[in-house]
């Protein structure tokens, strides 16, 4: 399986009690990469997030400036994940699939296929609850109940967490870290989750290709018919620009 970060940077998650060493800011923040980019085409919001929170093992960009990481949020199944997996297999691409508890429980065939084909499973919360709205014990349960479910039912130990709703606080990032996880946000996303208002495939492909940048963590939703349809072309386009996908 391809590594997302350098070997030294990868933290192996363990079943240990979660805790916080000191009182951290509990202010809720809604993450967004913003539209302003730097000279490397990286969204400034993602660069600033890494600079501020890398010490809490929280990232919006990867350390590999030659690679683009494809990630998919798996809130519910809309019939496109199998096609997405077919394309990833055809293109020899490993992606990260962030599972909610509901998805992990309802879609065992697809989850087992993700594991068998070398993809990374990420934790997107047992109930997709916003962590800053929870108490310390509730936040720990939101993370670790899904962690333990996936270990017990799939024999797989997750190590990356994506905060539900894109909402976090310094305190939430600390809780995620103390649970043995790294936090992964994203450095580019677009409006692809509205199933009754899907983006035009040609325009979506152009937008995703033009936004490409080294170290990109690309957020896609598997409920999107557009994503499923353009994925192969997107991978080819990113590779043609010199990126490893």
Secondary structure as UniProt FT lines:
FT   HELIX           7..9
FT   STRAND          29..30
FT   TURN            39..40
FT   HELIX           44..53
FT   HELIX           54..56
FT   STRAND          58..59
FT   TURN            65..66
FT   STRAND          69..74
FT   HELIX           81..91
FT   STRAND          96..99
FT   HELIX           101..106
FT   HELIX           108..116
FT   TURN            117..118
FT   STRAND          120..123
FT   HELIX           131..133
FT   HELIX           136..154
FT   STRAND          160..161
FT   HELIX           164..166
FT   STRAND          167..168
FT   HELIX           170..178
FT   TURN            179..180
FT   STRAND          182..184
FT   STRAND          188..189
FT   TURN            195..196
FT   HELIX           201..210
FT   TURN            214..215
FT   STRAND          216..221
FT   TURN            222..223
FT   HELIX           225..240
FT   TURN            241..242
//
